[in-house]
């Protein structure tokens, strides 16, 4: 919906989660859990400790990425349900009065001189 030129306009306001932040955080948590699980389990005659840790990291990283995405999508759906309508005041930027170019800035040394 395009903005009105001036006046009031109805808009929807909601706080949406940053999905990529949740996905990355889920992956990092999955990597940490994978390292801990891999180190907690003992090595075997077939696999070295490093191979077990690497396998667990890869499995838990994928699970963490998926869990982070699911959490982000659930929070996104909750934010859609909590969205509310607000009325905004649309103002044309060209009309907004601002400081004039000839007015000195408050911290400008010229403003303390009398002349």
Phi and psi restraints in degrees (range 20) as a CNS / XPLOR table:
assign (resid 1 and name C) (resid 2 and name N)
       (resid 2 and name CA) (resid 2 and name C) 1.0 -72.0 20.0 2
assign (resid 2 and name N) (resid 2 and name CA)
       (resid 2 and name C) (resid 3 and name N) 1.0 153.1 20.0 2
assign (resid 2 and name C) (resid 3 and name N)
       (resid 3 and name CA) (resid 3 and name C) 1.0 -74.1 20.0 2
assign (resid 3 and name N) (resid 3 and name CA)
       (resid 3 and name C) (resid 4 and name N) 1.0 146.8 20.0 2
assign (resid 3 and name C) (resid 4 and name N)
       (resid 4 and name CA) (resid 4 and name C) 1.0 -70.9 20.0 2
assign (resid 4 and name N) (resid 4 and name CA)
       (resid 4 and name C) (resid 5 and name N) 1.0 158.0 20.0 2
assign (resid 4 and name C) (resid 5 and name N)
       (resid 5 and name CA) (resid 5 and name C) 1.0 -64.2 20.0 2
assign (resid 5 and name N) (resid 5 and name CA)
       (resid 5 and name C) (resid 6 and name N) 1.0 -50.1 20.0 2
assign (resid 5 and name C) (resid 6 and name N)
       (resid 6 and name CA) (resid 6 and name C) 1.0 -150.2 20.0 2
assign (resid 6 and name N) (resid 6 and name CA)
       (resid 6 and name C) (resid 7 and name N) 1.0 168.3 20.0 2
assign (resid 6 and name C) (resid 7 and name N)
       (resid 7 and name CA) (resid 7 and name C) 1.0 102.8 20.0 2
assign (resid 7 and name N) (resid 7 and name CA)
       (resid 7 and name C) (resid 8 and name N) 1.0 -158.1 20.0 2
assign (resid 7 and name C) (resid 8 and name N)
       (resid 8 and name CA) (resid 8 and name C) 1.0 -103.2 20.0 2
assign (resid 8 and name N) (resid 8 and name CA)
       (resid 8 and name C) (resid 9 and name N) 1.0 150.2 20.0 2
assign (resid 8 and name C) (resid 9 and name N)
       (resid 9 and name CA) (resid 9 and name C) 1.0 -144.6 20.0 2
assign (resid 9 and name N) (resid 9 and name CA)
       (resid 9 and name C) (resid 10 and name N) 1.0 142.6 20.0 2
assign (resid 9 and name C) (resid 10 and name N)
       (resid 10 and name CA) (resid 10 and name C) 1.0 -83.7 20.0 2
assign (resid 10 and name N) (resid 10 and name CA)
       (resid 10 and name C) (resid 11 and name N) 1.0 135.7 20.0 2
assign (resid 10 and name C) (resid 11 and name N)
       (resid 11 and name CA) (resid 11 and name C) 1.0 -138.7 20.0 2
assign (resid 11 and name N) (resid 11 and name CA)
       (resid 11 and name C) (resid 12 and name N) 1.0 162.2 20.0 2
assign (resid 11 and name C) (resid 12 and name N)
       (resid 12 and name CA) (resid 12 and name C) 1.0 -101.8 20.0 2
assign (resid 12 and name N) (resid 12 and name CA)
       (resid 12 and name C) (resid 13 and name N) 1.0 131.5 20.0 2
assign (resid 12 and name C) (resid 13 and name N)
       (resid 13 and name CA) (resid 13 and name C) 1.0 -115.2 20.0 2
assign (resid 13 and name N) (resid 13 and name CA)
       (resid 13 and name C) (resid 14 and name N) 1.0 127.2 20.0 2
assign (resid 13 and name C) (resid 14 and name N)
       (resid 14 and name CA) (resid 14 and name C) 1.0 -152.4 20.0 2
assign (resid 14 and name N) (resid 14 and name CA)
       (resid 14 and name C) (resid 15 and name N) 1.0 156.0 20.0 2
assign (resid 14 and name C) (resid 15 and name N)
       (resid 15 and name CA) (resid 15 and name C) 1.0 -104.8 20.0 2
assign (resid 15 and name N) (resid 15 and name CA)
       (resid 15 and name C) (resid 16 and name N) 1.0 105.1 20.0 2
assign (resid 15 and name C) (resid 16 and name N)
       (resid 16 and name CA) (resid 16 and name C) 1.0 -94.9 20.0 2
assign (resid 16 and name N) (resid 16 and name CA)
       (resid 16 and name C) (resid 17 and name N) 1.0 140.1 20.0 2
assign (resid 16 and name C) (resid 17 and name N)
       (resid 17 and name CA) (resid 17 and name C) 1.0 -74.2 20.0 2
assign (resid 17 and name N) (resid 17 and name CA)
       (resid 17 and name C) (resid 18 and name N) 1.0 154.9 20.0 2
assign (resid 17 and name C) (resid 18 and name N)
       (resid 18 and name CA) (resid 18 and name C) 1.0 -82.6 20.0 2
assign (resid 18 and name N) (resid 18 and name CA)
       (resid 18 and name C) (resid 19 and name N) 1.0 103.9 20.0 2
assign (resid 18 and name C) (resid 19 and name N)
       (resid 19 and name CA) (resid 19 and name C) 1.0 -62.5 20.0 2
assign (resid 19 and name N) (resid 19 and name CA)
       (resid 19 and name C) (resid 20 and name N) 1.0 -42.1 20.0 2
assign (resid 19 and name C) (resid 20 and name N)
       (resid 20 and name CA) (resid 20 and name C) 1.0 -64.4 20.0 2
assign (resid 20 and name N) (resid 20 and name CA)
       (resid 20 and name C) (resid 21 and name N) 1.0 -32.7 20.0 2
assign (resid 20 and name C) (resid 21 and name N)
       (resid 21 and name CA) (resid 21 and name C) 1.0 -64.6 20.0 2
assign (resid 21 and name N) (resid 21 and name CA)
       (resid 21 and name C) (resid 22 and name N) 1.0 -40.1 20.0 2
assign (resid 21 and name C) (resid 22 and name N)
       (resid 22 and name CA) (resid 22 and name C) 1.0 -68.4 20.0 2
assign (resid 22 and name N) (resid 22 and name CA)
       (resid 22 and name C) (resid 23 and name N) 1.0 -38.6 20.0 2
assign (resid 22 and name C) (resid 23 and name N)
       (resid 23 and name CA) (resid 23 and name C) 1.0 -65.0 20.0 2
assign (resid 23 and name N) (resid 23 and name CA)
       (resid 23 and name C) (resid 24 and name N) 1.0 -46.4 20.0 2
assign (resid 23 and name C) (resid 24 and name N)
       (resid 24 and name CA) (resid 24 and name C) 1.0 -65.3 20.0 2
assign (resid 24 and name N) (resid 24 and name CA)
       (resid 24 and name C) (resid 25 and name N) 1.0 -42.8 20.0 2
assign (resid 24 and name C) (resid 25 and name N)
       (resid 25 and name CA) (resid 25 and name C) 1.0 -62.3 20.0 2
assign (resid 25 and name N) (resid 25 and name CA)
       (resid 25 and name C) (resid 26 and name N) 1.0 -40.6 20.0 2
assign (resid 25 and name C) (resid 26 and name N)
       (resid 26 and name CA) (resid 26 and name C) 1.0 -62.0 20.0 2
assign (resid 26 and name N) (resid 26 and name CA)
       (resid 26 and name C) (resid 27 and name N) 1.0 -39.8 20.0 2
assign (resid 26 and name C) (resid 27 and name N)
       (resid 27 and name CA) (resid 27 and name C) 1.0 -65.4 20.0 2
assign (resid 27 and name N) (resid 27 and name CA)
       (resid 27 and name C) (resid 28 and name N) 1.0 -41.5 20.0 2
assign (resid 27 and name C) (resid 28 and name N)
       (resid 28 and name CA) (resid 28 and name C) 1.0 -65.6 20.0 2
assign (resid 28 and name N) (resid 28 and name CA)
       (resid 28 and name C) (resid 29 and name N) 1.0 -43.7 20.0 2
assign (resid 28 and name C) (resid 29 and name N)
       (resid 29 and name CA) (resid 29 and name C) 1.0 -63.0 20.0 2
assign (resid 29 and name N) (resid 29 and name CA)
       (resid 29 and name C) (resid 30 and name N) 1.0 -39.5 20.0 2
assign (resid 29 and name C) (resid 30 and name N)
       (resid 30 and name CA) (resid 30 and name C) 1.0 -62.9 20.0 2
assign (resid 30 and name N) (resid 30 and name CA)
       (resid 30 and name C) (resid 31 and name N) 1.0 -39.1 20.0 2
assign (resid 30 and name C) (resid 31 and name N)
       (resid 31 and name CA) (resid 31 and name C) 1.0 -64.6 20.0 2
assign (resid 31 and name N) (resid 31 and name CA)
       (resid 31 and name C) (resid 32 and name N) 1.0 -43.4 20.0 2
assign (resid 31 and name C) (resid 32 and name N)
       (resid 32 and name CA) (resid 32 and name C) 1.0 -63.1 20.0 2
assign (resid 32 and name N) (resid 32 and name CA)
       (resid 32 and name C) (resid 33 and name N) 1.0 -44.9 20.0 2
assign (resid 32 and name C) (resid 33 and name N)
       (resid 33 and name CA) (resid 33 and name C) 1.0 -63.6 20.0 2
assign (resid 33 and name N) (resid 33 and name CA)
       (resid 33 and name C) (resid 34 and name N) 1.0 -39.8 20.0 2
assign (resid 33 and name C) (resid 34 and name N)
       (resid 34 and name CA) (resid 34 and name C) 1.0 -62.7 20.0 2
assign (resid 34 and name N) (resid 34 and name CA)
       (resid 34 and name C) (resid 35 and name N) 1.0 -40.1 20.0 2
assign (resid 34 and name C) (resid 35 and name N)
       (resid 35 and name CA) (resid 35 and name C) 1.0 -64.0 20.0 2
assign (resid 35 and name N) (resid 35 and name CA)
       (resid 35 and name C) (resid 36 and name N) 1.0 -45.5 20.0 2
assign (resid 35 and name C) (resid 36 and name N)
       (resid 36 and name CA) (resid 36 and name C) 1.0 -64.2 20.0 2
assign (resid 36 and name N) (resid 36 and name CA)
       (resid 36 and name C) (resid 37 and name N) 1.0 -43.1 20.0 2
assign (resid 36 and name C) (resid 37 and name N)
       (resid 37 and name CA) (resid 37 and name C) 1.0 -66.7 20.0 2
assign (resid 37 and name N) (resid 37 and name CA)
       (resid 37 and name C) (resid 38 and name N) 1.0 -40.9 20.0 2
assign (resid 37 and name C) (resid 38 and name N)
       (resid 38 and name CA) (resid 38 and name C) 1.0 -65.2 20.0 2
assign (resid 38 and name N) (resid 38 and name CA)
       (resid 38 and name C) (resid 39 and name N) 1.0 -38.1 20.0 2
assign (resid 38 and name C) (resid 39 and name N)
       (resid 39 and name CA) (resid 39 and name C) 1.0 -76.5 20.0 2
assign (resid 39 and name N) (resid 39 and name CA)
       (resid 39 and name C) (resid 40 and name N) 1.0 -27.9 20.0 2
assign (resid 39 and name C) (resid 40 and name N)
       (resid 40 and name CA) (resid 40 and name C) 1.0 -71.2 20.0 2
assign (resid 40 and name N) (resid 40 and name CA)
       (resid 40 and name C) (resid 41 and name N) 1.0 -36.1 20.0 2
assign (resid 40 and name C) (resid 41 and name N)
       (resid 41 and name CA) (resid 41 and name C) 1.0 -79.1 20.0 2
assign (resid 41 and name N) (resid 41 and name CA)
       (resid 41 and name C) (resid 42 and name N) 1.0 144.5 20.0 2
assign (resid 41 and name C) (resid 42 and name N)
       (resid 42 and name CA) (resid 42 and name C) 1.0 -80.6 20.0 2
assign (resid 42 and name N) (resid 42 and name CA)
       (resid 42 and name C) (resid 43 and name N) 1.0 156.5 20.0 2
assign (resid 42 and name C) (resid 43 and name N)
       (resid 43 and name CA) (resid 43 and name C) 1.0 -70.9 20.0 2
assign (resid 43 and name N) (resid 43 and name CA)
       (resid 43 and name C) (resid 44 and name N) 1.0 163.8 20.0 2
assign (resid 43 and name C) (resid 44 and name N)
       (resid 44 and name CA) (resid 44 and name C) 1.0 -124.7 20.0 2
assign (resid 44 and name N) (resid 44 and name CA)
       (resid 44 and name C) (resid 45 and name N) 1.0 179.0 20.0 2
assign (resid 44 and name C) (resid 45 and name N)
       (resid 45 and name CA) (resid 45 and name C) 1.0 -71.0 20.0 2
assign (resid 45 and name N) (resid 45 and name CA)
       (resid 45 and name C) (resid 46 and name N) 1.0 -26.0 20.0 2
assign (resid 45 and name C) (resid 46 and name N)
       (resid 46 and name CA) (resid 46 and name C) 1.0 -86.1 20.0 2
assign (resid 46 and name N) (resid 46 and name CA)
       (resid 46 and name C) (resid 47 and name N) 1.0 -35.1 20.0 2
assign (resid 46 and name C) (resid 47 and name N)
       (resid 47 and name CA) (resid 47 and name C) 1.0 -125.7 20.0 2
assign (resid 47 and name N) (resid 47 and name CA)
       (resid 47 and name C) (resid 48 and name N) 1.0 143.5 20.0 2
assign (resid 47 and name C) (resid 48 and name N)
       (resid 48 and name CA) (resid 48 and name C) 1.0 -79.7 20.0 2
assign (resid 48 and name N) (resid 48 and name CA)
       (resid 48 and name C) (resid 49 and name N) 1.0 166.3 20.0 2
assign (resid 48 and name C) (resid 49 and name N)
       (resid 49 and name CA) (resid 49 and name C) 1.0 -61.2 20.0 2
assign (resid 49 and name N) (resid 49 and name CA)
       (resid 49 and name C) (resid 50 and name N) 1.0 -39.3 20.0 2
assign (resid 49 and name C) (resid 50 and name N)
       (resid 50 and name CA) (resid 50 and name C) 1.0 -65.4 20.0 2
assign (resid 50 and name N) (resid 50 and name CA)
       (resid 50 and name C) (resid 51 and name N) 1.0 -38.3 20.0 2
assign (resid 50 and name C) (resid 51 and name N)
       (resid 51 and name CA) (resid 51 and name C) 1.0 -66.3 20.0 2
assign (resid 51 and name N) (resid 51 and name CA)
       (resid 51 and name C) (resid 52 and name N) 1.0 -39.7 20.0 2
assign (resid 51 and name C) (resid 52 and name N)
       (resid 52 and name CA) (resid 52 and name C) 1.0 -64.9 20.0 2
assign (resid 52 and name N) (resid 52 and name CA)
       (resid 52 and name C) (resid 53 and name N) 1.0 -44.3 20.0 2
assign (resid 52 and name C) (resid 53 and name N)
       (resid 53 and name CA) (resid 53 and name C) 1.0 -62.4 20.0 2
assign (resid 53 and name N) (resid 53 and name CA)
       (resid 53 and name C) (resid 54 and name N) 1.0 -45.0 20.0 2
assign (resid 53 and name C) (resid 54 and name N)
       (resid 54 and name CA) (resid 54 and name C) 1.0 -63.1 20.0 2
assign (resid 54 and name N) (resid 54 and name CA)
       (resid 54 and name C) (resid 55 and name N) 1.0 -40.2 20.0 2
assign (resid 54 and name C) (resid 55 and name N)
       (resid 55 and name CA) (resid 55 and name C) 1.0 -64.8 20.0 2
assign (resid 55 and name N) (resid 55 and name CA)
       (resid 55 and name C) (resid 56 and name N) 1.0 -45.2 20.0 2
assign (resid 55 and name C) (resid 56 and name N)
       (resid 56 and name CA) (resid 56 and name C) 1.0 -64.9 20.0 2
assign (resid 56 and name N) (resid 56 and name CA)
       (resid 56 and name C) (resid 57 and name N) 1.0 -38.7 20.0 2
assign (resid 56 and name C) (resid 57 and name N)
       (resid 57 and name CA) (resid 57 and name C) 1.0 -62.2 20.0 2
assign (resid 57 and name N) (resid 57 and name CA)
       (resid 57 and name C) (resid 58 and name N) 1.0 -44.9 20.0 2
assign (resid 57 and name C) (resid 58 and name N)
       (resid 58 and name CA) (resid 58 and name C) 1.0 -66.1 20.0 2
assign (resid 58 and name N) (resid 58 and name CA)
       (resid 58 and name C) (resid 59 and name N) 1.0 -39.9 20.0 2
assign (resid 58 and name C) (resid 59 and name N)
       (resid 59 and name CA) (resid 59 and name C) 1.0 -67.5 20.0 2
assign (resid 59 and name N) (resid 59 and name CA)
       (resid 59 and name C) (resid 60 and name N) 1.0 -49.1 20.0 2
assign (resid 59 and name C) (resid 60 and name N)
       (resid 60 and name CA) (resid 60 and name C) 1.0 -71.8 20.0 2
assign (resid 60 and name N) (resid 60 and name CA)
       (resid 60 and name C) (resid 61 and name N) 1.0 -26.2 20.0 2
assign (resid 60 and name C) (resid 61 and name N)
       (resid 61 and name CA) (resid 61 and name C) 1.0 -65.6 20.0 2
assign (resid 61 and name N) (resid 61 and name CA)
       (resid 61 and name C) (resid 62 and name N) 1.0 -44.3 20.0 2
assign (resid 61 and name C) (resid 62 and name N)
       (resid 62 and name CA) (resid 62 and name C) 1.0 -64.6 20.0 2
assign (resid 62 and name N) (resid 62 and name CA)
       (resid 62 and name C) (resid 63 and name N) 1.0 -43.2 20.0 2
assign (resid 62 and name C) (resid 63 and name N)
       (resid 63 and name CA) (resid 63 and name C) 1.0 -63.7 20.0 2
assign (resid 63 and name N) (resid 63 and name CA)
       (resid 63 and name C) (resid 64 and name N) 1.0 -38.4 20.0 2
assign (resid 63 and name C) (resid 64 and name N)
       (resid 64 and name CA) (resid 64 and name C) 1.0 -66.8 20.0 2
assign (resid 64 and name N) (resid 64 and name CA)
       (resid 64 and name C) (resid 65 and name N) 1.0 -40.7 20.0 2
assign (resid 64 and name C) (resid 65 and name N)
       (resid 65 and name CA) (resid 65 and name C) 1.0 -60.1 20.0 2
assign (resid 65 and name N) (resid 65 and name CA)
       (resid 65 and name C) (resid 66 and name N) 1.0 -44.8 20.0 2
assign (resid 65 and name C) (resid 66 and name N)
       (resid 66 and name CA) (resid 66 and name C) 1.0 -65.8 20.0 2
assign (resid 66 and name N) (resid 66 and name CA)
       (resid 66 and name C) (resid 67 and name N) 1.0 -42.1 20.0 2
assign (resid 66 and name C) (resid 67 and name N)
       (resid 67 and name CA) (resid 67 and name C) 1.0 -65.1 20.0 2
assign (resid 67 and name N) (resid 67 and name CA)
       (resid 67 and name C) (resid 68 and name N) 1.0 -40.4 20.0 2
assign (resid 67 and name C) (resid 68 and name N)
       (resid 68 and name CA) (resid 68 and name C) 1.0 -62.8 20.0 2
assign (resid 68 and name N) (resid 68 and name CA)
       (resid 68 and name C) (resid 69 and name N) 1.0 -39.9 20.0 2
assign (resid 68 and name C) (resid 69 and name N)
       (resid 69 and name CA) (resid 69 and name C) 1.0 -66.2 20.0 2
assign (resid 69 and name N) (resid 69 and name CA)
       (resid 69 and name C) (resid 70 and name N) 1.0 -41.1 20.0 2
assign (resid 69 and name C) (resid 70 and name N)
       (resid 70 and name CA) (resid 70 and name C) 1.0 -64.4 20.0 2
assign (resid 70 and name N) (resid 70 and name CA)
       (resid 70 and name C) (resid 71 and name N) 1.0 -43.9 20.0 2
assign (resid 70 and name C) (resid 71 and name N)
       (resid 71 and name CA) (resid 71 and name C) 1.0 -61.8 20.0 2
assign (resid 71 and name N) (resid 71 and name CA)
       (resid 71 and name C) (resid 72 and name N) 1.0 -43.1 20.0 2
assign (resid 71 and name C) (resid 72 and name N)
       (resid 72 and name CA) (resid 72 and name C) 1.0 -63.5 20.0 2
assign (resid 72 and name N) (resid 72 and name CA)
       (resid 72 and name C) (resid 73 and name N) 1.0 -41.1 20.0 2
assign (resid 72 and name C) (resid 73 and name N)
       (resid 73 and name CA) (resid 73 and name C) 1.0 -68.1 20.0 2
assign (resid 73 and name N) (resid 73 and name CA)
       (resid 73 and name C) (resid 74 and name N) 1.0 -37.4 20.0 2
assign (resid 73 and name C) (resid 74 and name N)
       (resid 74 and name CA) (resid 74 and name C) 1.0 -64.4 20.0 2
assign (resid 74 and name N) (resid 74 and name CA)
       (resid 74 and name C) (resid 75 and name N) 1.0 -45.0 20.0 2
assign (resid 74 and name C) (resid 75 and name N)
       (resid 75 and name CA) (resid 75 and name C) 1.0 -64.4 20.0 2
assign (resid 75 and name N) (resid 75 and name CA)
       (resid 75 and name C) (resid 76 and name N) 1.0 -33.5 20.0 2
assign (resid 75 and name C) (resid 76 and name N)
       (resid 76 and name CA) (resid 76 and name C) 1.0 -65.8 20.0 2
assign (resid 76 and name N) (resid 76 and name CA)
       (resid 76 and name C) (resid 77 and name N) 1.0 -42.1 20.0 2
assign (resid 76 and name C) (resid 77 and name N)
       (resid 77 and name CA) (resid 77 and name C) 1.0 -65.5 20.0 2
assign (resid 77 and name N) (resid 77 and name CA)
       (resid 77 and name C) (resid 78 and name N) 1.0 -36.9 20.0 2
assign (resid 77 and name C) (resid 78 and name N)
       (resid 78 and name CA) (resid 78 and name C) 1.0 -65.1 20.0 2
assign (resid 78 and name N) (resid 78 and name CA)
       (resid 78 and name C) (resid 79 and name N) 1.0 -40.4 20.0 2
assign (resid 78 and name C) (resid 79 and name N)
       (resid 79 and name CA) (resid 79 and name C) 1.0 -66.9 20.0 2
assign (resid 79 and name N) (resid 79 and name CA)
       (resid 79 and name C) (resid 80 and name N) 1.0 -31.9 20.0 2
assign (resid 79 and name C) (resid 80 and name N)
       (resid 80 and name CA) (resid 80 and name C) 1.0 -66.9 20.0 2
assign (resid 80 and name N) (resid 80 and name CA)
       (resid 80 and name C) (resid 81 and name N) 1.0 -40.6 20.0 2
assign (resid 80 and name C) (resid 81 and name N)
       (resid 81 and name CA) (resid 81 and name C) 1.0 -67.7 20.0 2
assign (resid 81 and name N) (resid 81 and name CA)
       (resid 81 and name C) (resid 82 and name N) 1.0 -30.5 20.0 2
assign (resid 81 and name C) (resid 82 and name N)
       (resid 82 and name CA) (resid 82 and name C) 1.0 -91.2 20.0 2
assign (resid 82 and name N) (resid 82 and name CA)
       (resid 82 and name C) (resid 83 and name N) 1.0 2.8 20.0 2
assign (resid 82 and name C) (resid 83 and name N)
       (resid 83 and name CA) (resid 83 and name C) 1.0 -62.2 20.0 2
assign (resid 83 and name N) (resid 83 and name CA)
       (resid 83 and name C) (resid 84 and name N) 1.0 148.0 20.0 2
assign (resid 83 and name C) (resid 84 and name N)
       (resid 84 and name CA) (resid 84 and name C) 1.0 -135.2 20.0 2
assign (resid 84 and name N) (resid 84 and name CA)
       (resid 84 and name C) (resid 85 and name N) 1.0 153.9 20.0 2
assign (resid 84 and name C) (resid 85 and name N)
       (resid 85 and name CA) (resid 85 and name C) 1.0 -86.6 20.0 2
assign (resid 85 and name N) (resid 85 and name CA)
       (resid 85 and name C) (resid 86 and name N) 1.0 135.5 20.0 2
assign (resid 85 and name C) (resid 86 and name N)
       (resid 86 and name CA) (resid 86 and name C) 1.0 -129.2 20.0 2
assign (resid 86 and name N) (resid 86 and name CA)
       (resid 86 and name C) (resid 87 and name N) 1.0 156.6 20.0 2
assign (resid 86 and name C) (resid 87 and name N)
       (resid 87 and name CA) (resid 87 and name C) 1.0 -104.8 20.0 2
assign (resid 87 and name N) (resid 87 and name CA)
       (resid 87 and name C) (resid 88 and name N) 1.0 126.7 20.0 2
assign (resid 87 and name C) (resid 88 and name N)
       (resid 88 and name CA) (resid 88 and name C) 1.0 -114.2 20.0 2
assign (resid 88 and name N) (resid 88 and name CA)
       (resid 88 and name C) (resid 89 and name N) 1.0 155.3 20.0 2
assign (resid 88 and name C) (resid 89 and name N)
       (resid 89 and name CA) (resid 89 and name C) 1.0 -100.6 20.0 2
assign (resid 89 and name N) (resid 89 and name CA)
       (resid 89 and name C) (resid 90 and name N) 1.0 117.5 20.0 2
assign (resid 89 and name C) (resid 90 and name N)
       (resid 90 and name CA) (resid 90 and name C) 1.0 -92.5 20.0 2
assign (resid 90 and name N) (resid 90 and name CA)
       (resid 90 and name C) (resid 91 and name N) 1.0 125.4 20.0 2
assign (resid 90 and name C) (resid 91 and name N)
       (resid 91 and name CA) (resid 91 and name C) 1.0 -125.0 20.0 2
assign (resid 91 and name N) (resid 91 and name CA)
       (resid 91 and name C) (resid 92 and name N) 1.0 134.0 20.0 2
assign (resid 91 and name C) (resid 92 and name N)
       (resid 92 and name CA) (resid 92 and name C) 1.0 -74.4 20.0 2
assign (resid 92 and name N) (resid 92 and name CA)
       (resid 92 and name C) (resid 93 and name N) 1.0 126.0 20.0 2
assign (resid 92 and name C) (resid 93 and name N)
       (resid 93 and name CA) (resid 93 and name C) 1.0 -64.6 20.0 2
assign (resid 93 and name N) (resid 93 and name CA)
       (resid 93 and name C) (resid 94 and name N) 1.0 -27.4 20.0 2
assign (resid 93 and name C) (resid 94 and name N)
       (resid 94 and name CA) (resid 94 and name C) 1.0 -71.0 20.0 2
assign (resid 94 and name N) (resid 94 and name CA)
       (resid 94 and name C) (resid 95 and name N) 1.0 -20.3 20.0 2
assign (resid 94 and name C) (resid 95 and name N)
       (resid 95 and name CA) (resid 95 and name C) 1.0 -94.5 20.0 2
assign (resid 95 and name N) (resid 95 and name CA)
       (resid 95 and name C) (resid 96 and name N) 1.0 -19.5 20.0 2
assign (resid 95 and name C) (resid 96 and name N)
       (resid 96 and name CA) (resid 96 and name C) 1.0 -64.9 20.0 2
assign (resid 96 and name N) (resid 96 and name CA)
       (resid 96 and name C) (resid 97 and name N) 1.0 124.3 20.0 2
assign (resid 96 and name C) (resid 97 and name N)
       (resid 97 and name CA) (resid 97 and name C) 1.0 -73.4 20.0 2
assign (resid 97 and name N) (resid 97 and name CA)
       (resid 97 and name C) (resid 98 and name N) 1.0 140.3 20.0 2
assign (resid 97 and name C) (resid 98 and name N)
       (resid 98 and name CA) (resid 98 and name C) 1.0 -134.0 20.0 2
assign (resid 98 and name N) (resid 98 and name CA)
       (resid 98 and name C) (resid 99 and name N) 1.0 -175.8 20.0 2
assign (resid 98 and name C) (resid 99 and name N)
       (resid 99 and name CA) (resid 99 and name C) 1.0 -67.0 20.0 2
assign (resid 99 and name N) (resid 99 and name CA)
       (resid 99 and name C) (resid 100 and name N) 1.0 143.9 20.0 2
assign (resid 99 and name C) (resid 100 and name N)
       (resid 100 and name CA) (resid 100 and name C) 1.0 -78.7 20.0 2
assign (resid 100 and name N) (resid 100 and name CA)
       (resid 100 and name C) (resid 101 and name N) 1.0 154.8 20.0 2
assign (resid 100 and name C) (resid 101 and name N)
       (resid 101 and name CA) (resid 101 and name C) 1.0 -66.3 20.0 2
assign (resid 101 and name N) (resid 101 and name CA)
       (resid 101 and name C) (resid 102 and name N) 1.0 -30.9 20.0 2
assign (resid 101 and name C) (resid 102 and name N)
       (resid 102 and name CA) (resid 102 and name C) 1.0 -82.4 20.0 2
assign (resid 102 and name N) (resid 102 and name CA)
       (resid 102 and name C) (resid 103 and name N) 1.0 -12.1 20.0 2
assign (resid 102 and name C) (resid 103 and name N)
       (resid 103 and name CA) (resid 103 and name C) 1.0 -74.8 20.0 2
assign (resid 103 and name N) (resid 103 and name CA)
       (resid 103 and name C) (resid 104 and name N) 1.0 128.2 20.0 2
assign (resid 103 and name C) (resid 104 and name N)
       (resid 104 and name CA) (resid 104 and name C) 1.0 -72.3 20.0 2
assign (resid 104 and name N) (resid 104 and name CA)
       (resid 104 and name C) (resid 105 and name N) 1.0 149.2 20.0 2
assign (resid 104 and name C) (resid 105 and name N)
       (resid 105 and name CA) (resid 105 and name C) 1.0 -70.6 20.0 2
assign (resid 105 and name N) (resid 105 and name CA)
       (resid 105 and name C) (resid 106 and name N) 1.0 153.2 20.0 2
assign (resid 105 and name C) (resid 106 and name N)
       (resid 106 and name CA) (resid 106 and name C) 1.0 -58.5 20.0 2
assign (resid 106 and name N) (resid 106 and name CA)
       (resid 106 and name C) (resid 107 and name N) 1.0 -33.1 20.0 2
assign (resid 106 and name C) (resid 107 and name N)
       (resid 107 and name CA) (resid 107 and name C) 1.0 -96.6 20.0 2
assign (resid 107 and name N) (resid 107 and name CA)
       (resid 107 and name C) (resid 108 and name N) 1.0 11.3 20.0 2
assign (resid 107 and name C) (resid 108 and name N)
       (resid 108 and name CA) (resid 108 and name C) 1.0 -75.7 20.0 2
assign (resid 108 and name N) (resid 108 and name CA)
       (resid 108 and name C) (resid 109 and name N) 1.0 128.1 20.0 2
assign (resid 108 and name C) (resid 109 and name N)
       (resid 109 and name CA) (resid 109 and name C) 1.0 -60.8 20.0 2
assign (resid 109 and name N) (resid 109 and name CA)
       (resid 109 and name C) (resid 110 and name N) 1.0 -24.4 20.0 2
assign (resid 109 and name C) (resid 110 and name N)
       (resid 110 and name CA) (resid 110 and name C) 1.0 -66.9 20.0 2
assign (resid 110 and name N) (resid 110 and name CA)
       (resid 110 and name C) (resid 111 and name N) 1.0 -24.9 20.0 2
assign (resid 110 and name C) (resid 111 and name N)
       (resid 111 and name CA) (resid 111 and name C) 1.0 -72.1 20.0 2
assign (resid 111 and name N) (resid 111 and name CA)
       (resid 111 and name C) (resid 112 and name N) 1.0 -20.9 20.0 2
assign (resid 111 and name C) (resid 112 and name N)
       (resid 112 and name CA) (resid 112 and name C) 1.0 -89.0 20.0 2
assign (resid 112 and name N) (resid 112 and name CA)
       (resid 112 and name C) (resid 113 and name N) 1.0 -15.7 20.0 2
assign (resid 112 and name C) (resid 113 and name N)
       (resid 113 and name CA) (resid 113 and name C) 1.0 -76.9 20.0 2
assign (resid 113 and name N) (resid 113 and name CA)
       (resid 113 and name C) (resid 114 and name N) 1.0 144.4 20.0 2
assign (resid 113 and name C) (resid 114 and name N)
       (resid 114 and name CA) (resid 114 and name C) 1.0 -106.1 20.0 2
assign (resid 114 and name N) (resid 114 and name CA)
       (resid 114 and name C) (resid 115 and name N) 1.0 139.0 20.0 2
